[in-house]
Structures are given as structure tokens and as C-alpha cells.
Amino acid sequence: MNNVEKLYHFDPFSGKTGIPLEDIQYFYVPFDQLMNHSQIETILLTEFKKQAIGKFYGLLGKSGSGKSSVLNYLLSELSSAGSKTFCIKINEFYDDITGPRDLLRHIIRQIHRMSSQFIKLGETEKNQARKMLAKEYVYTSEERQTAKTGLKTWFNVIPMVLGMSIDASTELESQSGVEITEDTTLEELIVFTNQLVESLQKNAGITHVVVMLDETDKIRKPGTTEISSDEAKTFFLDAISKLEKTKCSYVFVLNNQYNTASFKSSILEPYFTKTLEIPSITTQKAMTMIIEKRTKAACGQVKLNDVWDESCMDHLYSFYEKESLRQLMPVCRNSIEKARSDDAETISVRHVKHAIMEEDQK
């Protein structure tokens, strides 16, 4: 199997969304590395390992800039055995989450879901998941491909439970299984949340519980599909005063509609410990590092120029400059498919140009 065939078969450029948690170690290049200084990941990882941390953190960036992948990277790094920080990543932010009561109810149910799923897993699956988080698999190994297929349906929601004892995870399921009805008050939900945190601290030796909320850019005007910065401001002003009563910390993903002077002065500056802005990748070298890491994941320790012909990166970077990383991935994938169709051993400039042309026409 030549390098083009490997790239086609193992498909490291698939998808337009963030990098899945199970692939993060093979594909993700931290922004700190791309920018050559601490800007995002190191700052947050250092923050969450402190004895005392803040309540609210923001990750601000345009659509397709890599915010979701940053969360998955943090989740992976903080999921190692012996970690003192317990992370819960909420991937869905539903339209019916209109205030802090809905949000806490959703968080408690997610914790119950992930702990329940973990307890129901067989020991083989648990060991496979632990190996995947411990980075014991090679990306292309048959064992990993089998594990990934079997674990994919639940892997993204329960990584932190993997480092816990069965007694602690059973206790977590029991605590989070509290009945929540329409009559359950906000104050009761705050009490339930704090009981969960106390259980984790007591039974699993956890210092901090961090809730990571993706997709919070979906806050809209009531009864419409229009995203509203004003509605977001109202939501956060209401939520912050209530969430401050919980023993959790929160990371909110914030899209560009939050990047206004009004939102910053009324929400981010007075209430958030840190708001980090996802930097734009402004050099061809940084973009090339991303393509190179994914290429090597599938092909092994090859030289990039042995797989992508000279000048391919020039054309890909020109495309990236007017689009985003999210649009760049399918262009890379389509370039590989065209090279494979030609039975080529490398991806040529012609393949890349044709892939860009087709993406531009969509």
C-alpha cells in the first residue's frame, strides 16, 4: 500500500467538524505550537491544575477556527490516570436551554448518562478505551481501528470516568440519578450539582470539576432562528449569578457574535477569569504542520514532500487564507481521492488545484 493509498484508506482528513476525541492525539497540533508561544492550551492546562481556579472561562473564535478541537485536546490531556480535574464536555446546547435551571438539569443528566454507560461496559471495552486515552495505539493499527469502531458511540462523553475506580463511578451514577421533574427548583438543582462535586472530591480524589460547554453560539431570539448577541447577554447575566453558587467551573465556547465591546464589558471582563481568543493561523508553515501531522498519522515517519509534491502547500495555503481550516480538510481529502484515481504515488499540484476548484464551486 503506497502513501496515497494509506491516506485514502485511513482518511485522516475526513470531516468538517472538530477533531473527535479519539483522534485528537494523532491529528491535533496545539495552537501554542503553531504560534510558537503559550497562547491557549498551556494557559488553560496550567490554570486547571492550580489549587484554586476561577468560575468562568471563555474560548472565543470564529466558526471553523478550532474551538471544539481545543476542548477535546484539553479533555484528552486532563483524562490521564491520577488527574485531579474532572471534565464534563457538553456537546449539545439545545434551543430549550433558556436559563440556568435548564442548563444545570442538562449537565446533571449528562453526568448520569456518561457514568451509566461506563458501568454497563464490559472490561474489554474499558481496557480498550483506557489504552486509547493513554496513547498506546498507533493510528493505523488494526487493534485501534477495531477499538475505535466499538467505542465510537460513547467515547466522547465518558473519558474522565475511565480513571475512576468502579466504586467511585458507581457512586457517581447513583448521585446523578436523582429524579428531576418540572417541579424541581433551581435551588434544588444547585444542591444536586454540589452534591455531585462533593462525591467526586470524596470518592475519586478530584480537586476541580470543569464543565465545558460547546455550541453556546446557538442562543437565538425567541421564536426565531436568528442568533442574538443581546439574547446571549441576557442569558449569561441570568446564568452567571446562579452558576456561581455551584462548586464547578465552566468553559464556554463563544463564537464571533460575542466578540463585541458591549458583550466584553458587560459579561466577559467583570465575570470571566480568562477569555482566550483562538488565533488565526497566518503562516504557511503553521498550516503545513497540521497537514504534515495528519499525513504522518496515516503514512508513518515519511517526509511530507514524499507524499505531497512541491508547491502543493502553496496552493492549499492560498485556499486556506480565504476560507478556514474547516474548508481546508475536504480539499485535502479530495486531492487524495484524485491522486488515487490516477494511480499516482504522490499528490500533485494538479490534484490539489482540481480539488480547490470543486470546493469553490459548491
Residue, then its C-alpha position, 0 to 999 in steps of 0.5 A: m500500500n503506497n502513501v496515497e493509498k494509506l491516506y485514502h484508506f485511513d482518511p485522516f482528513s475526513g470531516k468538517t467538524g472538530i477533531p473527535l476525541e479519539d483522534i485528537q492525539y494523532f491529528y491535533v497540533p496545539f495552537d501554542q505550537l503553531m504560534n510558537h508561544s503559550q497562547i491557549e492550551t498551556i494557559l488553560l492546562t496550567e490554570f486547571k491544575k492550580q489549587a484554586i481556579g476561577k468560575f468562568y472561562g471563555l474560548l472565543g473564535k470564529s466558526g471553523s477556527g478550532k474551538s471544539s478541537v481545543l476542548n477535546y485536546l484539553l479533555s484528552e490531556l486532563s483524562s490521564a490516570g491520577s488527574k485531579t480535574f474532572c471534565i464534563k464536555i457538553n456537546e449539545f446546547y439545545d434551543d430549550i436551554t433558556g436559563p440556568r435551571d435548564l442548563l444545570r438539569h442538562i449537565i446533571r443528566q449528562i453526568h448520569r448518562m456518561s457514568s451509566q454507560f461506563i458501568k454497563l461496559g464490559e472490561t474489554e471495552k474499558n481496557q480498550a478505551r483506557k489504552m486509547l486515552a493513554k496513547e498506546y495505539v498507533y493510528t493505523s493499527e488494526e487493534r485501534q481501528t477495531a477499538k475505535t469502531g466499538l467505542k465510537t458511540w460513547f467515547n466522547v462523553i465518558p473519558m474522565v470516568l475511565g480513571m475512576s475506580i468502579d466504586a467511585s463511578t458507581e457512586l457517581e451514577s447513583q448521585s446523578g440519578v436523582e429524579i428531576t421533574e418540572d417541579t424541581t427548583l433551581e435551588e434544588l438543582i444547585v444542591f444536586t450539582n454540589q452534591l455531585v462535586e462533593s462525591l467526586q472530591k470524596n470518592a475519586g480524589i478530584t480537586h476541580v470539576v470543569v464543565m465545558l460547554d460547546e455550541t453556546d453560539k446557538i442562543r437565538k431570539p425567541g421564536t426565531t432562528e436568528i442568533s442574538s448577541d443581546e439574547a446571549k447577554t441576557f442569558f449569561l447575566d441570568a446564568i452567571s449569578k446562579l452558576e456561581k453558587t455551584k462548586c464547578s467551573y465552566v468553559f464556554v465556547l463563544n463564537n464571533q457574535y460575542n466578540t463585541a465591546s458591549f458583550k466584553s464589558s458587560i459579561l466577559e471582563p467583570y465575570f470571566t477569569k480568562t477569555l482566550e481568543i483562538p488565533s488565526i493561523t497566518t503562516q504557511k508553515a503553521m498550516t503545513m504542520i497540521i497537514e504534515k501531522r495528519t499525513k504522518a498519522a496515516c503514512g508513518q515517519v515519511k517526509l511530507n514532500d514524499v507524499w505531497d509534491e512541491s508547491c502543493m502547500d502553496h496552493l492549499y495555503s492560498f485556499y486556506e487564507k480565504e476560507s478556514l481550516r474547516q474548508l481546508m480538510p475536504v480539499c485535502r481529502n479530495s486531492i487524495e481521492k484524485a491522486r488515487s484515481d490516477d494511480a499516482e504515488t504522490i499528490s500533485v499540484r494538479h490534484v490539489k488545484h482540481a480539488i480547490m476548484e470543486e470546493d469553490q464551486k459548491 
